């Protein structure tokens, strides 16, 4: 423990990850129920406000100008168009509106529009989130003062595997941005992508990095790689579903009060796989039929799945109640891997 916060070691996290799946799921569901209503899921909507032409070389991304992608670059969307889509998202049940731009970092000329977008989303009574790449102090403060609730900046993978995926920005650059955002008082949204060729240990190391930040991210998006044409990872095979579920469960145990978001890749998941992820502690999704440039299940398909599972969208007041509960209750104690009881029985005579 450090200042009352659990500091996870790699060995502890690996032990959780590698234990029998039924034990892992039981522990994850126990932690989940201690902090959240297990039958409610937070709904977010994501809009690409500036697509393509990014200077980064992220190997998974179809928006990178360095990957040979045929996706043409667009200009930053007009403020009113963004707010029109936000109104539709709210009507469809979304409580958080996320805006993403394919940039290394925003330029000063774009800041006035970005600030207006945040202010407009807040005026609708929705939580606001942006992902714009790296930010300097001035940009962070302007977005904070506009009312930005969350800033998304994924670490993507482990520090060890990171250079295999991205070379135009370092792992430490990402951590610096997360720290800058948090210190300004904006909540952090940060997770990663599974299935990029990493090892199981890399997935665990990524979770250790996130859990051991000074404050764990409020939201932890876990993405399943959706191979995009004309990218270096276009031909990779899908991650094993059980391996994916394990990461969801470990994330829930290590970050008990965070929203664990089942993000990109849901369109390639069966209903059964998604159900296992919800049982393992996922309690947030992106709704809508598109995530930036990737497919996502349509709203009616999500509602049909929710009906089968008895799940309901989490209202904004539910979200606030969960956060109050998390602040009032002591954190759940560290759960070690379960040791099965001695079940040996002498044979009856």
N, C-alpha and C positions, 0 to 999 in steps of 0.2 A: 504494500500500500504506500502511496505517496500523496500527502495532503488529503487523505481520505479517499483517494482514487485508486482503484485496482490497476496495477501495472502488470500486463501479461508478458510472460516469457514465451519464447518460441516453443519450448518443450511442453509447456502447459497447453498451448493452443493445439499443437500437433497431437497431444494425447486426447484432447477432446475430439478432434477431427477423425482420428483413426479408431475410435472405439466402435463397438457394434452399433449398427444403425438404429436399432430399436431403442437402445439406451440413449443415444444422442438425441433422437427425436423426442423422447420422453422428457429429457432435461430441457430441451429448447421450448417445448410446449409449456412446461412448468414456469420457466422464466417469462414467457410471453403472457401467460394468464396473470402473473403477478403485477404486470404493468399496463396491459391493454385488454380491451374487450376482444376475445379471440374471434368473434363473429363480425367484426367491422373492419373495413379496409379503406384507407385514405385514397382518394382519387385525385390525380394530378393530370393536367393537360399540357403538352409540350408543343410549342410552335417554333419552327425555324424562321427567325426574323432576318437572317442573312445567310444565304446558302452558297456553298462552293467557293473555290478560289483561295482556300486557306493555305498559308505559307508553311504550315507544319507538315511533317511527313509520317503522321500516325498510320501505321501499316494496315489498320482495320478500316480506315475512313475513306469513303467515296468522295468526300469534300476536299481532300488534299490535292493541291495543284501539283504536288510532286509525285503522285501515284499514277499519273497517266490517265486519270479519270476523265470521262467524257462529260461529266456534270458541269454545266456552265455556271459561272459565278453570277450572282444576283446582287442588286443593291439592297441596302437596309430598307425594310418595309416601312411604309408610312404608318405613323402613330395610330391613326383612326382605323386602319385595316387590322392592326394588331389588337386594338381594343374591341373591334367588332367580333373577332374570333374569341376573345376572352369572354364576351357576353354569351356567346353560344356555348362555350365550355361550362360556364356557371349554370346555364339552363340545363345542361346535360348531367349535372351533379358534381362537377369538379370543384374542389375547394382551394386548390393551388394552381396557379398559372405560371408555367415555366417558359422562358424565352431564350432561345439559343442562337448564337451567331458564330459562323465559321471564320474565326479570326485567331491570330496569335495573341493579339490584344486589341482593344478598341482604340480608335483614333480620337483626338480631341474634338474633331468636327462632328462625331457621332454622339457625343455625350448628351447634348440637349435633347435629342430624340429619345435616347435610352431613359433619361430621367423622366420624360413625359410619359413613356410607356409604363414605368413603375408607378407613377402617381395615378395614372388612369386605372390600372389594375387594382390598386388599393382603394380607389373611389368606388369600385364595384363590390367591395367587401370581400375580396379574395386575397389569399396569401400570394405574394409575388416571389418569383425565383428567376435568376438569370444565370446563363453560362456564356461567358464572353472571352475566355482565355485568361491570360495574366492581366493583373490590374496594378496600377501604381497607387500610392497613398491618396492622391487627390481624387482619382476615379472612385476608389472605395468610399471615401467620405461623401462624395456627391450622390452616389447610389444609396448609401445609408440614409442620408438626410432626405432623400426622396421617399423613403419608406421601404426600401428593399428588405424583405424578410429573410431570404435564403440566397446563397450563392453556391452554384454547383461547379466543382472543379475536381474531377475524378483523378485518383492516383493511377488508375488503370490496372496495375499489376504490382508485383513485388519490385523492390529496388534492384534486386539481382537481374530479373528478367526484363526490366524496363528498357534498357538499351537495344534489346532485340526487336522492340516494337516502335520506339520513337528515338530519334537522334537530334532533333532540332530544339529540344527543350529537355532539361535534366529533371530527374526525380526530385532533387532538392528545390528546383524552381517551383514545382507544384506544391511542395510543402510550405515554401515561403509564401505563396499566394494564399493558401489556406490559413496560415497564421495571421497574415495581414487582414484578411476578411474577419476572422474571429475576433481579433483585437479591436476592430472597429465596431463590434457589436452586432454584426450580421451573422445569422445562423449558417452553419456549414452543411453542405450536401456533398458527400464524396463517397465514391465506391470504386468499382472496377468492372472489368470484362473477363469472363471465363471462356476458355476454349481457344486461346490464341497460340497454343503450342506450349504453354507453361506447364510446370509440374505441379502436383498437389501441394508440395511444400511452398511453392510460390503463392498459391491462393491463400494459404494460412499466413504466410509472411505479410501479405497485403492487409489481412484483417488485423494482425498485430500492429502494423503501422497505424491504421485508422483508430483502433481501440486505445492506443497509447498516446494519441494526440492529447494536448492539455485538456481539451474537452472532446469527447467522441462526437462525430458528426451527428447532427439531429436527424438527418436522413442518409441512408446508406443504399444507393442503387446498386443492385447486382445484375449485370447484363450478361446474357448469353450471346457470344459472337454470332452475328448474322453475316456470313461471308458476302462481301460486295464485289461485283464485277470490277475488273481493272484495279484491284488492290493486291498487295503482296500476300494477303491471307485468303484470297478468293477460293482456294482449293482445299482448305482445311476441313477435316471431318468434324461433325458436331461433338461437343463434350458429352460424356456419359451422363444421363439424367440423374442417376443416384449421386454421382460426384458433385453435380450442381446442387442438389438438395442438401448435401452435407455442408456446403459452404453457407447456404442460407441459415442452417441450424446453428453453426458455429458463430456466425455473425450475430444471431439473436442472443446467444448466451454471452458473448463477449461485450456486446453493446445493448444491454437490456432495455434502455429507455429510448433507443433510436427507432425511427421508422425504417424498417428494412424493405426496400422497394424492389419488387419483381419488375425489372425494366425491359430493355430490348431483348428480343428473342421469344416473347410469348406467342407470337404467331406461329412459331415452329414447335411449340410445346403442346402435348396432349392435355386434355382436361385433368387426367390423373396426375400428370407431372405438376401442373399448377396447384392442384389440391394438396399434394405432398409439400409443396413450397409454402403454402399458407399454413399447413399444420406445423411446419418447421419454424414458423415465426415471421414469414413475410406478411406485411400488413399495409402495403401501399403499392399502387400500380399506376401506370400511365394509361388513361383512356383515350379513345380516338383512334382512327385507322392509320395514322402515320406518326412515326417518331423521327423527326428531322427528315432523313431520306429513306428510312427503313419502314417496312410494314409493321402494323400492330393490329390486334384483333379489333373488330368494329364494336361499337357500344352495345348493340343488341346481342352479340355473342358473349360479351362479358356479363351482361345482365342474365343471360340464360345460365351461364356457369354459376354466377352468384346464387341464382334461385335453386340450382341443384345442391349447392353446398350450404345453403342457409346463411349466406353472407349478405351484409348490407353495406352500402357506402357510408363512410365515416363523415358525419357532419362536422362543420367547423367547430361547433361547441364541444363535440366529442373529443376533438383533437386537443383543445385547450384543457379539458378535464383530465385527459391522460397525462399531459405535461404537469399539471398541478399535483396529480397523484404521484408522479415520479419524483417531484421535488419534495413532497411531504414524507414519503416512505423511505426507509433506509434501503440502499441497494441490496439486491439479493446476494447472498454470500457466494463466494467462488465455488462453482460446482466442479468437483473433480470427476474424471471418468468413473462410471459406476463399476463397482466390483461385485460380480455375481455372488450370491450367498452360496455357502456350502450345501449342496442339495443331495449329497451322497446319502443313501439310506441302506442300512443293513438288510439283506435279503430276509424275508419272513421265513421262519422255519415251518 
